[in-house]
């Protein structure tokens, strides 16, 4: 695979990957600013800004924006994350200009009219209410809060209702001007695209952006702890997390391989032991994600309240087993194969490729090729995974339990104590 990269004089990066067998193009603007760049009073504003960007510009109404992209059969959307916000589109070959002009218009010329803001405020409040009906969403919000208390990383991306109710057009404009700097922006395109015309179009649309000093983010401080919610659901949900490596850390791919064999698929230890052998749950999985200076390795599962203690014991026991004995050669091979397949299969999608290139440029300042990614996966050894499991087992956990009513507090506390005992045993073995 090959890609072409051009940086405009103001610092905005333009990257493309031509995929000549495709008849469509995926393209978008990725901004290296997200919810972790918010002050406490701004919590939720990145997401609010993303919504409002589609609600009308100086020359287009919200309806006109929707009609213009759909008139060429295209799709236009956006997403807010912890460290970045993406505005992206997918169109047929030849319609890249339509998508790019719309993206430029909503990023550079949004009006943030008070009338539209009031309507969208209610939409976002309904979105927040929807998450309150999802025990999994609640549990992950709580575990992030436990991991990074008092920090932007520990706050929900959607923000608290109080903030959403008081944001003004001026607040959105201030955040936009402060954080949406051209040197933090990447225009990424993959599919039926040619680089030189894309660069010329980008220069015409974004070349007038002037750069200013970027406001940095607070460094993450992982703490860990226990959180719970008294609301009752049909099942009790457990999220158990530990601090993991950032995506810049040499152990990042070790964390990915560990997560795969621990709870990443039907052959993983947690799926086999908790579901197949004991019937404790329908779904159980682990995940590992990284940011610029921290990361989390987490397990999520849901089960009946009376079986939660057994589920916690199984999860802790399997972590201890990997820490003590390491993975088998077969499960290490399977985890690597899954990870490599996921990486390569995703590159067959123009939208995934455009996103990957943008995220690499924002995170690393360069594109990491698929060959290099595969080499980093292959380099992970059984000893690396065992050592990583021992590090997790000796660390302080972040635990959240939701769904069991007031019993959730006891279950969460028991889970944390179970992990603390595992930590003590792990340290004793190491000593």
C-alpha positions as a printed NumPy array, in Angstrom:
array([[  0.   ,   0.   ,   0.   ],
       [  1.167,   3.53 ,  -0.652],
       [ -0.024,   6.905,   0.421],
       [  0.848,  10.478,  -0.461],
       [  1.162,  13.241,   2.106],
       [  1.293,  16.998,   1.586],
       [  1.373,  19.623,   4.307],
       [ -0.11 ,  23.011,   3.52 ],
       [  1.88 ,  26.103,   4.618],
       [ -0.479,  26.567,   7.594],
       [  0.266,  23.043,   8.858],
       [ -2.877,  21.184,   7.725],
       [ -1.934,  17.731,   6.461],
       [ -3.471,  16.222,   3.326],
       [ -3.061,  12.46 ,   2.952],
       [ -4.541,  10.135,   0.359],
       [ -4.427,   6.51 ,  -0.672],
       [ -5.629,   5.661,  -4.16 ],
       [ -7.515,   2.365,  -4.31 ],
       [ -8.134,   2.041,  -8.067],
       [-10.493,  -0.938,  -7.797],
       [-13.067,   1.129,  -5.888],
       [-15.86 ,   3.292,  -7.284],
       [-16.27 ,   5.315,  -4.082],
       [-14.161,   7.638,  -1.952],
       [-14.124,   8.095,   1.801],
       [-12.742,  11.383,   3.032],
       [-12.886,  13.568,   6.081],
       [-11.282,  16.074,   8.375],
       [ -9.838,  14.734,  11.621],
       [ -9.077,  17.308,  14.309],
       [ -6.693,  16.503,  17.139],
       [ -9.033,  17.918,  19.758],
       [-11.655,  16.081,  21.771],
       [-13.222,  15.803,  25.17 ],
       [ -9.914,  15.583,  27.055],
       [ -9.149,  19.127,  25.894],
       [-12.165,  20.516,  27.756],
       [-12.105,  22.391,  31.05 ],
       [-14.641,  21.256,  33.691],
       [-17.002,  24.048,  32.63 ],
       [-16.631,  22.907,  29.007],
       [-17.296,  19.198,  29.559],
       [-19.482,  18.067,  26.671],
       [-18.737,  21.029,  24.407],
       [-16.694,  19.029,  21.846],
       [-19.703,  16.82 ,  21.24 ],
       [-22.102,  19.784,  21.192],
       [-19.874,  21.546,  18.641],
       [-19.842,  18.44 ,  16.453],
       [-23.657,  18.378,  16.45 ],
       [-24.009,  22.083,  15.754],
       [-21.63 ,  21.979,  12.801],
       [-24.398,  20.368,  10.743],
       [-27.08 ,  22.897,  11.725],
       [-26.474,  25.591,   9.153],
       [-23.748,  27.805,   7.737],
       [-23.658,  31.265,   6.233],
       [-24.778,  29.847,   2.879],
       [-26.562,  26.556,   3.688],
       [-29.362,  25.551,   6.012],
       [-29.241,  22.252,   7.864],
       [-31.712,  20.857,   5.358],
       [-29.631,  22.093,   2.42 ],
       [-26.55 ,  20.338,   3.805],
       [-28.446,  17.045,   4.061],
       [-30.026,  17.417,   0.621],
       [-26.773,  18.332,  -1.119],
       [-24.839,  15.286,   0.081],
       [-27.753,  12.913,  -0.519],
       [-28.366,  14.332,  -4.001],
       [-25.105,  12.639,  -5.048],
       [-25.882,   9.472,  -3.072],
       [-23.362,  10.34 ,  -0.391],
       [-23.254,  10.123,   3.394],
       [-22.045,  12.77 ,   5.828],
       [-21.398,  12.171,   9.518],
       [-19.169,  12.995,  12.482],
       [-17.902,  11.507,  15.743],
       [-16.378,  12.904,  18.925],
       [-13.677,  11.048,  20.822],
       [-11.381,  11.639,  23.764],
       [ -8.494,  13.014,  21.724],
       [ -9.986,  13.781,  18.312],
       [-13.135,  14.743,  16.458],
       [-13.889,  13.51 ,  12.942],
       [-16.11 ,  14.942,  10.203],
       [-16.312,  12.541,   7.285],
       [-18.167,  11.575,   4.132],
       [-18.418,   8.79 ,   1.585],
       [-19.336,   9.533,  -2.022],
       [-19.21 ,   8.042,  -5.5  ],
       [-16.128,   8.568,  -7.637],
       [-16.133,  12.079,  -9.044],
       [-18.156,  13.623,  -6.223],
       [-15.256,  14.221,  -3.855],
       [-15.477,  17.957,  -4.49 ],
       [-19.071,  18.076,  -3.275],
       [-18.163,  16.322,  -0.033],
       [-15.055,  18.395,   0.556],
       [-16.85 ,  21.69 ,   0.033],
       [-19.567,  20.654,   2.464],
       [-16.992,  19.591,   5.047],
       [-15.155,  22.891,   4.667],
       [-18.378,  24.86 ,   4.962],
       [-19.537,  23.205,   8.182],
       [-16.084,  23.527,   9.768],
       [-15.351,  27.1  ,   8.697],
       [-18.714,  28.815,   8.338],
       [-21.18 ,  27.328,  10.83 ],
       [-23.499,  30.002,  12.254],
       [-24.46 ,  28.415,  15.576],
       [-27.778,  30.225,  15.466],
       [-29.567,  30.471,  18.835],
       [-32.695,  28.851,  17.377],
       [-30.827,  25.82 ,  16.051],
       [-28.794,  25.598,  19.246],
       [-31.929,  25.341,  21.376],
       [-33.333,  22.572,  19.183],
       [-30.06 ,  20.635,  19.204],
       [-29.715,  21.105,  22.944],
       [-32.875,  19.04 ,  23.378],
       [-31.579,  16.4  ,  20.953],
       [-28.378,  15.998,  22.979],
       [-30.298,  15.855,  26.247],
       [-32.297,  12.987,  24.734],
       [-29.033,  11.324,  23.696],
       [-27.814,  11.576,  27.286],
       [-31.117,  10.125,  28.486],
       [-30.661,   7.23 ,  26.063],
       [-27.288,   6.372,  27.637],
       [-29.01 ,   6.326,  31.043],
       [-31.079,   3.421,  29.728],
       [-27.934,   1.505,  28.734],
       [-26.258,  -0.259,  31.671],
       [-23.153,  -0.931,  29.585],
       [-22.767,   2.782,  28.782],
       [-23.25 ,   3.681,  32.434],
       [-20.693,   1.091,  33.554],
       [-18.019,   2.303,  31.133],
       [-18.61 ,   5.931,  32.126],
       [-18.227,   4.963,  35.768],
       [-15.061,   2.954,  35.222],
       [-13.479,   5.87 ,  33.332],
       [-14.397,   8.119,  36.245],
       [-12.769,   5.682,  38.651],
       [ -9.648,   5.428,  36.51 ],
       [ -9.191,   9.174,  35.988],
       [-11.09 ,  10.985,  38.758],
       [-11.341,  14.759,  38.524],
       [ -9.862,  14.758,  35.01 ],
       [-11.334,  15.378,  31.578],
       [-10.595,  11.737,  30.676],
       [-12.91 ,  10.652,  33.484],
       [-15.831,  12.773,  32.297],
       [-18.494,  11.537,  29.853],
       [-18.004,  12.745,  26.274],
       [-21.64 ,  13.83 ,  26.092],
       [-21.171,  15.998,  29.16 ],
       [-23.447,  16.544,  32.155],
       [-26.953,  17.869,  31.574],
       [-26.14 ,  21.079,  33.463],
       [-23.405,  22.003,  30.984],
       [-25.467,  21.071,  27.948],
       [-28.314,  23.261,  29.197],
       [-26.157,  26.387,  29.392],
       [-23.775,  26.265,  26.395],
       [-24.096,  29.354,  24.181],
       [-23.062,  30.119,  20.584],
       [-20.166,  32.149,  22.006],
       [-18.939,  29.114,  23.974],
       [-18.882,  27.001,  20.813],
       [-17.08 ,  29.699,  18.832],
       [-14.435,  30.111,  21.535],
       [-13.723,  26.364,  21.722],
       [-13.588,  26.129,  17.922],
       [-11.112,  29.004,  17.573],
       [ -8.972,  27.753,  20.443],
       [ -8.643,  24.107,  19.484],
       [ -9.411,  23.71 ,  15.776],
       [ -5.949,  24.801,  14.644],
       [ -4.784,  23.813,  11.116],
       [ -1.646,  22.121,  12.448],
       [ -3.983,  19.837,  14.405],
       [ -6.072,  18.946,  11.347],
       [ -5.729,  16.147,   8.805],
       [ -7.658,  15.833,   5.561],
       [ -7.592,  12.128,   4.781],
       [ -9.053,  10.376,   1.732],
       [ -9.   ,   6.806,   0.449],
       [-10.6  ,   5.117,  -2.529],
       [-11.176,   6.517,  -6.003],
       [ -9.131,   9.631,  -5.31 ],
       [ -6.176,  11.421,  -6.89 ],
       [ -3.783,  13.271,  -4.63 ],
       [ -2.881,  16.397,  -6.595],
       [ -6.456,  17.55 ,  -7.278],
       [ -7.273,  16.849,  -3.627],
       [ -4.385,  19.06 ,  -2.489],
       [ -5.382,  21.888,  -4.833],
       [ -8.964,  21.754,  -3.577],
       [ -7.767,  21.654,   0.043],
       [ -5.54 ,  24.69 ,  -0.522],
       [ -8.463,  26.639,  -1.97 ],
       [-10.77 ,  25.747,   0.902],
       [ -8.495,  25.569,   3.938],
       [ -5.411,  27.543,   2.922],
       [ -6.785,  30.694,   4.537],
       [ -6.847,  29.122,   7.998],
       [ -4.253,  30.792,  10.192],
       [ -2.461,  28.898,  12.893],
       [ -2.144,  29.893,  16.507],
       [ -0.535,  28.287,  19.521],
       [ -2.204,  24.995,  20.424],
       [ -3.601,  24.553,  23.909],
       [ -2.35 ,  21.268,  25.327],
       [ -4.16 ,  18.788,  27.503],
       [ -3.646,  17.835,  31.135],
       [ -1.44 ,  14.801,  31.566],
       [ -3.395,  11.694,  32.551],
       [ -3.114,  10.466,  36.134],
       [ -4.474,   6.956,  36.499],
       [ -5.809,   6.289,  40.002],
       [ -8.312,   3.424,  40.015],
       [-11.156,   2.806,  42.41 ],
       [-14.731,   1.589,  42.757],
       [-17.916,   3.024,  41.279],
       [-21.457,   1.687,  41.2  ],
       [-24.972,   2.728,  40.254],
       [-28.139,   1.866,  42.166],
       [-30.41 ,   1.65 ,  39.118],
       [-31.815,  -1.81 ,  38.489],
       [-31.642,  -3.609,  35.149],
       [-32.405,  -7.149,  34.075],
       [-28.721,  -8.076,  34.438],
       [-25.798,  -6.893,  36.516],
       [-22.986,  -5.423,  34.419],
       [-19.346,  -5.571,  35.433],
       [-16.524,  -3.51 ,  33.935],
       [-13.097,  -4.288,  35.343],
       [-10.195,  -2.185,  34.056],
       [ -6.486,  -1.633,  34.625],
       [ -4.124,   1.021,  33.354],
       [ -2.574,  -0.021,  30.054],
       [  0.1  ,   1.425,  27.78 ],
       [ -0.368,   4.422,  25.524],
       [ -0.262,   3.904,  21.776],
       [  3.273,   5.347,  21.844],
       [  4.5  ,   2.688,  24.275],
       [  6.467,  -0.307,  23.037],
       [  4.085,  -2.53 ,  25.041],
       [  1.017,  -1.34 ,  23.145],
       [  0.886,  -4.356,  20.841],
       [  1.579,  -6.671,  23.756],
       [ -1.58 ,  -5.252,  25.347],
       [ -3.5  ,  -5.92 ,  22.136],
       [ -2.296,  -9.521,  21.955],
       [ -3.016, -10.075,  25.655],
       [ -6.551,  -8.697,  25.265],
       [ -7.147, -11.015,  22.32 ],
       [ -6.242, -14.208,  24.143],
       [ -7.777, -13.074,  27.435],
       [-11.218, -12.125,  26.133],
       [-11.037, -11.234,  22.461],
       [-12.912, -14.032,  20.761],
       [-14.753, -17.328,  21.118],
       [-11.498, -19.181,  21.774],
       [-10.347, -16.711,  24.435],
       [ -9.891, -17.779,  28.033],
       [-12.748, -15.727,  29.436],
       [-15.264, -16.801,  26.78 ],
       [-14.378, -20.456,  27.16 ],
       [-14.261, -20.501,  30.967],
       [-17.082, -18.075,  31.832],
       [-19.559, -18.859,  29.074],
       [-18.807, -22.242,  27.528],
       [-17.737, -24.194,  30.627],
       [-19.728, -22.5  ,  33.383],
       [-22.613, -20.764,  31.621],
       [-22.143, -17.609,  33.695],
       [-22.961, -15.13 ,  30.947],
       [-23.989, -14.687,  27.339],
       [-21.284, -12.202,  26.41 ],
       [-17.9  , -11.417,  27.924],
       [-15.08 ,  -9.588,  26.201],
       [-11.916,  -7.629,  26.853],
       [-10.559,  -4.583,  25.074],
       [ -7.349,  -2.562,  25.088],
       [ -7.148,   1.007,  23.891],
       [ -4.486,   3.648,  24.129],
       [ -4.198,   7.42 ,  24.178],
       [ -1.132,   9.622,  23.898],
       [ -0.086,   9.146,  27.527],
       [ -2.192,   6.344,  29.   ],
       [ -4.522,   3.472,  28.159],
       [ -6.978,   1.005,  29.616],
       [ -7.345,  -2.754,  29.448],
       [-10.937,  -3.591,  30.345],
       [-13.275,  -6.566,  30.68 ],
       [-17.043,  -6.223,  30.333],
       [-19.616,  -8.879,  31.148],
       [-23.22 ,  -9.08 ,  32.263],
       [-24.916, -11.821,  34.239],
       [-27.5  , -12.485,  36.921],
       [-26.798, -10.795,  40.24 ],
       [-26.497, -14.151,  42.011],
       [-23.765, -15.256,  39.574],
       [-21.704, -12.057,  39.625],
       [-19.381, -13.26 ,  42.4  ],
       [-18.533, -16.386,  40.372],
       [-17.94 , -14.282,  37.265],
       [-15.568, -12.029,  39.189],
       [-13.675, -15.064,  40.505],
       [-13.319, -16.523,  37.008],
       [-12.03 , -13.241,  35.59 ],
       [ -9.512, -12.781,  38.378],
       [ -8.47 , -16.425,  38.242],
       [ -7.759, -16.356,  34.514],
       [ -5.717, -13.162,  34.864],
       [ -3.679, -14.781,  37.644],
       [ -3.151, -17.912,  35.552],
       [ -1.698, -15.955,  32.633],
       [  0.414, -13.911,  35.04 ],
       [  1.807, -17.067,  36.67 ],
       [  2.205, -19.342,  33.655],
       [  2.021, -17.129,  30.582],
       [ -0.003, -18.033,  27.491],
       [  0.265, -21.275,  25.601],
       [  1.908, -21.248,  22.188],
       [ -1.406, -22.079,  20.538],
       [ -3.391, -19.256,  22.118],
       [ -0.586, -16.773,  21.456],
       [ -0.658, -17.793,  17.796],
       [ -4.447, -17.446,  17.624],
       [ -4.417, -14.012,  19.249],
       [ -1.763, -12.758,  16.852],
       [ -3.604, -14.187,  13.863],
       [ -6.842, -12.478,  14.952],
       [ -5.103,  -9.156,  15.457],
       [ -3.272,  -9.291,  12.118],
       [ -6.41 , -10.321,  10.272],
       [ -8.342,  -7.451,  11.838],
       [ -5.657,  -4.981,  10.824],
       [ -5.452,  -6.196,   7.238],
       [ -9.175,  -6.745,   6.671],
       [ -9.919,  -3.209,   7.856],
       [ -7.554,  -1.828,   5.227],
       [ -9.811,  -3.214,   2.497],
       [-12.369,  -0.587,   3.54 ],
       [-11.801,   2.93 ,   2.223],
       [-13.418,   4.484,   5.303],
       [-11.246,   2.455,   7.691],
       [ -8.146,   3.299,   5.671],
       [ -8.913,   7.032,   5.661],
       [ -9.459,   6.957,   9.414],
       [ -6.319,   4.953,  10.065],
       [ -4.107,   7.34 ,   8.08 ],
       [ -5.568,  10.364,   9.853],
       [ -5.137,   8.844,  13.292],
       [ -1.548,   7.803,  12.547],
       [ -0.644,  11.329,  11.452],
       [ -2.266,  12.895,  14.507],
       [ -0.768,  10.37 ,  16.921],
       [  2.649,   9.643,  15.392],
       [  3.252,  12.309,  12.765],
       [  3.649,   9.571,  10.159],
       [  1.807,   6.649,   8.567],
       [  2.739,   3.272,  10.009],
       [  2.677,   0.793,   7.141],
       [  0.9  ,  -2.541,   7.348],
       [  4.213,  -4.423,   7.135],
       [  5.51 ,  -2.559,  10.167],
       [  2.274,  -3.17 ,  12.07 ],
       [  2.483,  -6.9  ,  11.344],
       [  6.123,  -6.99 ,  12.464],
       [  5.2  ,  -5.368,  15.767],
       [  2.472,  -7.957,  16.336],
       [  4.783, -10.829,  15.406],
       [  7.465,  -9.52 ,  17.772],
       [  5.26 , -10.085,  20.85 ],
       [  6.46 , -13.143,  22.783],
       [  4.843, -15.374,  25.384],
       [  7.238, -13.863,  27.929],
       [  6.015, -10.378,  26.993],
       [  2.4  , -11.395,  27.54 ],
       [  3.147, -13.08 ,  30.865],
       [  5.049, -10.049,  32.088],
       [  2.222,  -7.776,  30.948],
       [ -0.35 ,  -9.9  ,  32.797],
       [  1.752,  -9.69 ,  35.957],
       [  1.881,  -5.91 ,  35.62 ],
       [ -1.909,  -5.79 ,  35.311],
       [ -2.456,  -8.2  ,  38.191],
       [ -0.235,  -6.102,  40.471],
       [ -1.885,  -2.825,  39.51 ],
       [ -4.824,  -1.063,  41.115],
       [ -8.087,  -1.926,  39.359],
       [-10.943,   0.327,  38.327],
       [-14.265,  -1.419,  38.922],
       [-17.847,  -0.505,  38.049],
       [-20.999,  -2.538,  38.652],
       [-24.416,  -1.489,  37.377],
       [-27.8  ,  -3.176,  37.398],
       [-28.078,  -4.918,  40.758],
       [-29.623,  -2.024,  42.631],
       [-27.933,  -1.251,  45.935],
       [-26.238,  -4.641,  45.853],
       [-24.062,  -3.159,  43.083],
       [-21.979,  -1.374,  45.722],
       [-21.094,  -4.622,  47.492],
       [-20.367,  -6.439,  44.244],
       [-18.072,  -3.676,  43.03 ],
       [-16.241,  -3.567,  46.359],
       [-15.888,  -7.362,  46.366],
       [-14.466,  -7.295,  42.834],
       [-11.874,  -4.685,  43.793],
       [-10.889,  -6.7  ,  46.884],
       [-10.619,  -9.857,  44.767],
       [ -8.23 ,  -8.056,  42.434],
       [ -6.245,  -6.629,  45.349],
       [ -5.727, -10.153,  46.718],
       [ -4.606, -11.25 ,  43.257],
       [ -2.159,  -8.348,  43.26 ],
       [ -0.712,  -9.465,  46.577],
       [ -0.286, -13.017,  45.321],
       [  1.325, -11.786,  42.113],
       [  3.793,  -9.628,  44.027],
       [  4.62 , -12.524,  46.342],
       [  5.38 , -14.789,  43.386],
       [  7.543, -12.106,  41.766],
       [  9.461, -11.586,  44.994]])
